[in-house]
Every structure is written in C-alpha cells, then in structure tokens.
C-alpha cells in the first residue's frame, strides 16, 4: 500500500529509542508514514539496516559517516548513549569497503549522512572534505543518491560538489535540513538536488523564503528525530508520527492544500529512493 507521507530523514535507530523503537515504528506505519533511518557512522548504519530488515514494508535505511564523527570533540547521548564501546567515540576513519558492503543491501536507499559541518568541528575541514569525497565516490559506484548534511559550510560544499560534479548522478541527492540562503538553494537546485524540511518550519519563520523558493517537485519531508520536534509537540522527543505537523506548515507557507504537499513530497521520496 502506498504511504500517505514519507519521513525522508529520521534516526529511530538511535539510543533515544532504545526502550521503545518498535512502538515508535508501529505508530508511524499505522499512520501511513514510511521512514528512512539515516546512518551516521558504522554502528548506526548497521542498526538502520537491522530495523529495515525487521520491518519488511515502509522502513528503509541509509549508510554513511557524518562529518562530526571524523573527530572526537562531541558526544551526543541521544544518538550514541553513554560514552564507551567500539564506535561511540568520535574519530571514525572512513572504511570504504565496509560501507560499500552495507550500501549494497537492497533496503539501503542512499549514502550518508555525509557532508561538511563547521559548526561542530571547523578545525577538521580537510579531513571532513576527504571523507565526503569518498562518500560521493561510493554513491557513484553503488548508484544511490547522497544524503547530505551541511552546517555553516555551504560555500565549501558547493565547491566540493562542483569539483566532483562528474561523479554525481543525474539525481545527485538530498540536502537535509537545508540552512543555507536562497542563492545556495538556487545553485543546488541547478545541480539537481532535492531538499528536506523539518520541524523548525513550525516554530521559526527564518525558513519561509527558502520554502517558497524551492519548487514542490524538489521538496521532501523529514523529522530528523529525535531532534527538532515540531509544534505543538515542542519539549518532547521527536518521532516520525509527528510528520503531519510539518506537512501542514509547509502547505500553509506554500499556499497550497495539504493533499498537494502530501502528493508531491511522497512521490519525490519514492522516486529518488526508488522505493
């Protein structure tokens, strides 16, 4: 059965859901919401695949190394739980062959989240760039789109993408939780990228202009759960079942019916992820 909505970027494999992940997924699927669990390093990528295997319909995965995981300066308990264990510390070295093996799983729909993050770890720019280019090459090899994270680094992101444009696919991928300006968005649209918008649009007007700029045929929905919980659920842990609140706000900003948002964002996700 076709979904009503698709959460194109969520993380219910994270430690924040260790006690009730099955219930969270069941709530989402019962509401007609499919989800793509996004990997951020080797263990969370493997966990995303495990959940996709456990739920045959409506749950998918991506695999990749987040730029902040290229150093050891930051630890997020919602993602990794308490510090300790093989992969919970930062500083993972990108293992191309290990990620390639994961990427070939039939329920893996994208490579990432990968990209650049100067907010958390600007001093590791060259390392981040090298890891990002490796994942661009992996996406090219396995013929799957990129799931890109970019924070306070859009000029450099565009430079890396331009330098590697010959490695990008016709539909190169998704810019998740887009936080650049209209010029950045226009340049990325020209390259064929899609954009996800999440809970922040329900409580901040800072993204209205970008939402209006990006055409409906290049927009998808995300929760980025457990983060950025939309209104009216602020203060709670986020989860994919809250996705309709984001769809409603996008419809309001775009000045279109909710059904139109649901149709376009779902079709876009099904097409780019080939599901």
Secondary structure, DSSP 8 states (H G I E B T S, - for coil): ---SEEEEEE-TTSGGGTTTHHHHHHHHHHTTEEEEEE--SHHHHHHHHHHHHHSTTTEEEEE---GGGGSSS---HHHH-SS-SSSSSS-----HHHHHHHHTSTTEEEEEEEEEEHHHHGGGHHHHHHHHHHHHHHHHHHT-EEEEEEES-HHHHHHHHHHTGGGS-SS-EEETT--S-HHHHHHHHHTT-EEEE-GGGGT-STTHHHHHHS-GGGEEE---TTSS--TTSTTS---GGGHHHHHHHHHHHHTS-HHHHHHHHHHHHHHHHT-
